[in-house]
Amino acid sequence: MLDKPSGVSVLADRTGAPCLWDELKSLYPRPRLVHRIDKGTSGAMLVALTEDCQRTITRAFSQRAIGKHYLAVVCGHIPARRTLTISLPLKRGRKSRYRVAGLREEIRSSPHGWSIDSSDGLASTTRIRVLAQSRRRTLLAVQALTGRGHQIRVHLAWIGHAVAGDHLYGAPGAPEQAAPRLALHCHRLVVPGYGPFKAAAQPAFMALLA
């Protein structure tokens, strides 16, 4: 397990900046990529060092057997203290973005979460629970039950609570949106047969709640 910092790409991107994969190849003879998180996201990331391990973990991801737990600081207040479910199918949008397969005004909210009637897109489910709140933001525990591209960021933005520092899906001009980094941190991965892998949230991340 690696504790990836925010702002570092897993693979080389158009900026030409150093990437995590080049560093891994310099440290290990044959690292195998089994898991990726976004450039702006920090925290736990898995890399296999043997073919057997790669096969096992890849199968577990495809079967949705791995628990993916995040912390997110989002804009605004989510009043409920119980676990809520965001069940909104996703599809590719423009310019490498993703979007909900439907219209914002078609999203229904209930005491249990958010959903939409749509036969389009890929089924995507996220669970959230409020941990703490400040004047303008909320700290959430987030569990991604499916693994779609940008799933957590899109789901939270489309219910009106974009991740702080998310300039792709949030509102860049909003004061509560401003942050020096994307406020999304993968703090725990639970892999059957291997146990939980944890990455501690750094004080700089928790300060984003202020």
C-alpha positions as CSV (number, residue, x, y, z in Angstrom):
1,M,0.0,0.0,0.0
2,L,1.2,3.5,-0.9
3,D,0.2,6.8,0.8
4,K,-0.2,8.9,-2.4
5,P,0.2,12.7,-1.9
6,S,-2.3,15.1,-3.5
7,G,-1.2,16.7,-6.8
8,V,0.9,13.8,-8.0
9,S,-0.3,11.8,-11.1
10,V,-0.2,8.0,-10.9
11,L,0.8,7.9,-14.6
12,A,2.5,10.5,-16.8
13,D,0.2,13.3,-18.0
14,R,0.4,16.2,-20.4
15,T,2.2,18.4,-17.9
16,G,5.4,16.3,-18.0
17,A,5.7,16.5,-14.2
18,P,7.2,13.5,-12.4
19,C,4.6,10.7,-11.9
20,L,4.3,8.0,-9.2
21,W,4.7,5.2,-11.7
22,D,8.2,6.3,-12.7
23,E,9.2,6.3,-9.1
24,L,7.8,2.9,-8.4
25,K,9.6,1.4,-11.4
26,S,12.9,2.8,-10.0
27,L,12.2,1.1,-6.7
28,Y,10.8,-2.3,-7.7
29,P,11.7,-4.6,-10.6
30,R,8.1,-5.3,-11.9
31,P,5.4,-3.3,-10.1
32,R,1.9,-4.0,-11.3
33,L,-0.8,-1.3,-11.3
34,V,-4.1,-2.6,-9.8
35,H,-5.7,0.6,-8.5
36,R,-5.6,4.3,-9.3
37,I,-6.9,7.4,-7.6
38,D,-7.2,10.9,-9.2
39,K,-4.2,13.3,-9.3
40,G,-5.8,15.6,-6.7
41,T,-6.8,12.8,-4.4
42,S,-4.5,11.7,-1.6
43,G,-4.3,8.5,0.4
44,A,-4.2,4.7,0.2
45,M,-3.4,3.2,-3.2
46,L,-2.6,-0.4,-4.0
47,V,0.3,-1.7,-6.1
48,A,1.0,-5.5,-6.7
49,L,4.5,-6.7,-6.7
50,T,3.8,-10.3,-7.9
51,E,1.6,-11.7,-10.7
52,D,-0.5,-13.7,-8.2
53,C,-1.2,-10.7,-6.1
54,Q,-2.1,-8.7,-9.2
55,R,-4.6,-11.4,-10.3
56,T,-6.2,-11.7,-6.8
57,I,-6.6,-7.9,-6.3
58,T,-7.8,-7.3,-9.8
59,R,-10.5,-10.0,-9.4
60,A,-11.6,-8.5,-6.1
61,F,-12.0,-5.0,-7.6
62,S,-14.0,-6.4,-10.5
63,Q,-16.3,-8.3,-8.1
64,R,-16.7,-5.1,-6.0
65,A,-15.3,-7.0,-3.0
66,I,-12.9,-4.3,-1.9
67,G,-14.1,-1.7,0.5
68,K,-13.1,1.9,-0.6
69,H,-13.5,4.4,2.2
70,Y,-12.8,8.1,1.8
71,L,-12.9,11.4,3.7
72,A,-14.2,14.4,1.8
73,V,-14.7,18.0,2.8
74,V,-17.6,19.4,0.8
75,C,-19.3,22.8,0.3
76,G,-22.4,23.6,2.4
77,H,-24.2,21.6,5.1
78,I,-25.7,18.2,4.9
79,P,-27.9,18.0,8.0
80,A,-28.6,14.3,8.3
81,R,-26.4,12.3,10.7
82,R,-27.4,8.9,9.3
83,T,-25.9,7.2,6.3
84,L,-27.3,8.4,3.0
85,T,-27.1,6.8,-0.4
86,I,-26.4,8.5,-3.7
87,S,-27.7,6.3,-6.5
88,L,-27.1,8.2,-9.7
89,P,-26.0,6.5,-13.0
90,L,-23.0,8.1,-14.7
91,K,-21.9,8.5,-18.3
92,R,-19.1,10.3,-20.1
93,G,-19.5,14.0,-20.7
94,R,-17.4,16.5,-22.6
95,K,-13.7,17.2,-22.2
96,S,-12.9,14.1,-20.2
97,R,-15.6,14.8,-17.6
98,Y,-18.3,12.6,-16.4
99,R,-21.9,13.4,-15.6
100,V,-25.1,12.0,-14.2
101,A,-27.2,10.2,-16.9
102,G,-30.1,12.6,-16.6
103,L,-31.1,16.2,-15.7
104,R,-30.3,17.8,-12.4
105,E,-34.0,18.7,-11.9
106,E,-34.9,15.0,-12.2
107,I,-32.8,14.0,-9.2
108,R,-35.1,13.1,-6.3
109,S,-34.0,13.6,-2.7
110,S,-35.5,11.5,0.2
111,P,-34.7,10.8,3.9
112,H,-32.5,8.0,2.5
113,G,-30.5,9.9,-0.1
114,W,-30.7,10.8,-3.8
115,S,-31.8,8.9,-6.9
116,I,-33.0,9.3,-10.5
117,D,-35.1,7.4,-12.9
118,S,-32.9,6.7,-15.9
119,S,-32.2,3.8,-18.2
120,D,-29.0,5.4,-19.4
121,G,-25.5,5.4,-18.0
122,L,-23.7,3.0,-15.7
123,A,-25.2,2.2,-12.3
124,S,-23.2,4.1,-9.6
125,T,-23.7,4.1,-5.9
126,T,-22.0,6.1,-3.1
127,R,-22.7,6.2,0.6
128,I,-22.0,9.2,2.8
129,R,-22.2,10.1,6.4
130,V,-21.7,13.4,8.1
131,L,-18.7,13.5,10.6
132,A,-18.4,17.2,11.4
133,Q,-19.4,20.6,10.1
134,S,-18.0,24.1,10.1
135,R,-19.6,27.4,9.1
136,R,-19.4,26.7,5.3
137,R,-18.3,23.1,4.9
138,T,-19.1,19.5,5.9
139,L,-16.7,16.6,6.6
140,L,-18.0,13.3,5.2
141,A,-17.1,9.7,5.5
142,V,-17.6,8.4,1.9
143,Q,-17.8,4.8,0.7
144,A,-17.7,4.2,-3.1
145,L,-19.7,1.0,-3.7
146,T,-19.0,1.1,-7.4
147,G,-15.8,2.4,-9.1
148,R,-16.8,4.7,-11.9
149,G,-14.5,7.5,-13.1
150,H,-14.7,10.6,-10.9
151,Q,-17.7,8.9,-9.2
152,I,-17.5,10.6,-5.8
153,R,-16.7,14.0,-7.2
154,V,-19.6,13.9,-9.7
155,H,-22.1,12.5,-7.2
156,L,-21.3,15.1,-4.6
157,A,-21.4,18.0,-7.1
158,W,-24.7,16.9,-8.6
159,I,-26.4,16.8,-5.2
160,G,-25.2,20.4,-4.6
161,H,-22.2,19.7,-2.3
162,A,-19.1,19.7,-4.5
163,V,-15.8,18.7,-2.9
164,A,-13.8,21.7,-1.8
165,G,-11.0,22.5,-4.2
166,D,-12.7,20.6,-7.1
167,H,-12.3,23.0,-10.0
168,L,-13.5,20.4,-12.5
169,Y,-17.0,19.8,-11.0
170,G,-17.4,22.6,-8.5
171,A,-18.0,26.3,-8.8
172,P,-14.5,27.9,-9.0
173,G,-15.8,31.4,-8.1
174,A,-17.6,30.3,-4.9
175,P,-15.7,31.3,-1.7
176,E,-16.5,27.9,0.0
177,Q,-15.0,26.1,-3.0
178,A,-11.6,27.7,-2.7
179,A,-8.9,25.3,-1.4
180,P,-5.2,24.7,-2.0
181,R,-5.9,21.1,-3.0
182,L,-8.8,18.7,-3.8
183,A,-10.3,17.8,-0.4
184,L,-10.7,14.1,-1.1
185,H,-8.6,11.5,0.8
186,C,-8.7,7.7,0.5
187,H,-8.2,6.8,4.1
188,R,-8.9,3.0,4.1
189,L,-9.0,0.1,1.6
190,V,-10.3,-3.3,2.8
191,V,-9.0,-6.2,0.7
192,P,-10.3,-9.7,1.4
193,G,-7.5,-12.0,2.4
194,Y,-5.1,-9.1,3.0
195,G,-6.9,-7.0,5.6
196,P,-7.4,-3.2,5.8
197,F,-4.9,-0.7,4.5
198,K,-5.0,2.7,6.2
199,A,-3.6,6.1,5.3
200,A,-3.9,8.7,8.0
201,A,-5.4,12.1,7.0
202,Q,-2.8,14.8,7.5
203,P,-3.5,18.0,9.5
204,A,-3.3,20.0,6.3
205,F,-6.3,18.0,4.9
206,M,-8.3,18.3,8.1
207,A,-7.7,22.1,8.1
208,L,-9.7,22.3,4.9
209,L,-12.9,21.9,7.0
210,A,-12.3,25.4,8.5
